[in-house]
Structure formats: structure tokens, C-alpha cells
Amino acid sequence: MAGEASGDALGGGLLAELRERFPGLEAFGVGGERMVAQGLRGLGDVNDLSVIGLVEVIRRLPGLLRMYRRLVDLMQRERPDLLVTIDLPDFNFLLARRAKALSIPRIHYVGPQLWAWRRGRLKRLARLLDHVLLLLPFEAAYYAGSGLPVSFVGHPLAARPLPDASEVARMRADLGLAGEERLVVLLPGSRLAELKRHLGIMVSAALRLHQEGGVRCALALAETMLPEDLDRVMTAHPDPAARAFFRQIAVRRGATRLLLAAADAAMVASGTATLEAALIGTPMTVMYRVNWLTYQIGRRVIRVEHIALPNLVAGRGLVPERIQGEARPEVLAEDVRGLLHDPECARRQREGFREIRRALAVPSRSAGAVIADWLHGARGA
């Protein structure tokens, strides 16, 4: 079960590893292109579950309930050997509760953000889940004494080799970069709701940089999104200059890593993409917006100094975080301007990114190895 592009990537890698260990493996659930490519019998699109924020969940509740009932019915009929839920805790933990009632083992991939909010959930999770697979090394400490087995399996992004220099050069040539021209890449998010809240702001910021000269812009489109989604969002943008400039921005779908490697700086929506940019070494500014009510509730319950993954792993404010009202075109443009024209600013970020890569070194046991133990009947951590 996955509910966004990053979860689909994790699920695709996991299924690929499990198929090597279990050639006759059968898998069904909800995922995206990568999971389906690895043989997932898809019961819905990954975007069907991709919802952020209380207000957004309420709007999508009927569809979510239909999906939930369908999945519960299938679990009752097919009795799988294991339920693997990937991130998306609110929906997936409801599903895990039903799986527990059916005596189906339950492994959750990507630990809930106990370090940020609702730490009281831990006792409930210990009763609900059989094992949790963690992506970040500092998370294990939050499960101490709970009785819930956890395994740090590393972040798949840390195991991927950096893009080849020749591929990066071809990408820059393909984008038409000339001479000393700088490349700024926009990553507005992998959900439609994120596109609606972030794309226009990023494009307006990019326009400011472009007007100053020497800057070309490209947009990394998540595999869960289509170019038509961008067009629909930008059609509603109130600034005709930004709408016109958007048509000059090169859009590349499924080429995020290459674009980041080719970029001199990036504007990135908070999420997995920020960690990918850090591991590749791309200086960035991070932004995020949600519904007003969601933000007002969140700011009262979230107990964490940073929200961007590079800052969380580094333990300090390594990259700027522009949240809600601070996420404005002029602010993002100023952040990127500093990265492009102040070598020391970019150097500090890149130095911190090297620390992050070392911290996320891949451990000896992968997610597939832990899950294989369960499928073989072992229950070790």
C-alpha cells in the first residue's frame, strides 16, 4: 500500500528485491507505475490516496472510504501472508487494524514522524504493528522500550549512484544552456494539491530570476503527475506574465535526479525530494503550503524545530524553510539569488549535504531482507 510518488518508489524497489527472493510472489494493493512494473496487481492509482491536511481529507472522504472497504474485502477473501503499508499512516493504520483482526502480519515501511508530533501514538503502534522499517538512523531512539521491533534499513536514495557526468552534460545541452547561464530547477511536489499550492509561487519566483538575466528554468515533474496537471493549475494563475513565462520552462517527467544534478540551485517542496536534492548535492530553498485550517491545527501540535528532511538529518538549519505565509515569490527568489551569486552560501549547503550522505550510509540489512524473514516465518529484528 503506497499513497504518493516516494512511496511508489520504495514499493517498487521492495517488490523488485522480493521477487528475486520469491520468484512466485503475488502482490496486490495500491501503488504507482514503479510498483505495477514490478508485478503489483493494482487496485487503484497511487494518487487516489494522496491527500495532505484535515480539510483535504474531509473533501476526499467518500472515495477513501470506498477504497478502504474494497481493500478490507480483498484481505478477507485472499488472506495474504503479509500486509506491507508504506508511509501514509492515517489510512494505512486503519487498514492494519483490520489486518490484525484477520491475523495477517503487518509491517510498516517508513516510520511515523514520532519525533515531530503525536508521540503518544507509540503504545498504539506497538499493539497494532509487528515491525517498523525506518529510513532515518535517528528514528530508532524514539521506539526504545516500546516492545515494537524496528529496523533501520537505510534510505534507498542514499544507495543510488550519483548521475554520470556525461548524462548531466547532455541534460544541460538538451535544455539549451549556453555559456555562463545558470539552471534553476523547480520541484513543486508529487501530489495535485501540492501543485495547486506551490507551482504558481515557484513560477513567479523563477520569473523574477529570469528577468535579471543569465538564468534558465526547468521543472521536474513527478511520475505521478501529468503535463496536463501543470497546465490546469497555471491556467488559474492571476498573473499573465507568470502564465506566459511558464510556457518557456522546460518540463521533464521522471528525470528528477538528472535535473537536480544539472542544476545550480533548486526550489523544492518539502518532502522526499529535498533529501534527494541533498544527496545529489544541489543547493536549494524549501517551501510548503497547506490549507489555512490545516496549518493552524498543525502549528499547535507539531513539536519540531525543522520540517525539511536535510535539516532534520543534519540537526540544524542547513537549508532555508519557507512555510505558509513566508513562502512567497520574492522570498524564494532572494534565497535562490544568494545560492547563485554567493559561493560561500552554496558551499555551506554542499558541505552539509556530504555529512548527510555519510549519515545515511546503507546498513547491512535491507527492507527486503527483513520482510523475507517474515515470509520465511522468522520474526527477528
Beta strands, then each sheet from edge to edge (+ up, - down):
strand 1: 28-31
strand 2: 41-45
strand 3: 83-86
strand 4: 106-109
strand 5: 131-134
strand 6: 150-152
strand 7: 182-187
strand 8: 215-221
strand 9: 250-253
strand 10: 265-269
strand 11: 284-288
strand 12: 321-323
sheet 1: 1+ 2+
sheet 2: 3+ 4+ 5+ 6+
sheet 3: 9+ 8+ 7+ 10+ 11+ 12+
end
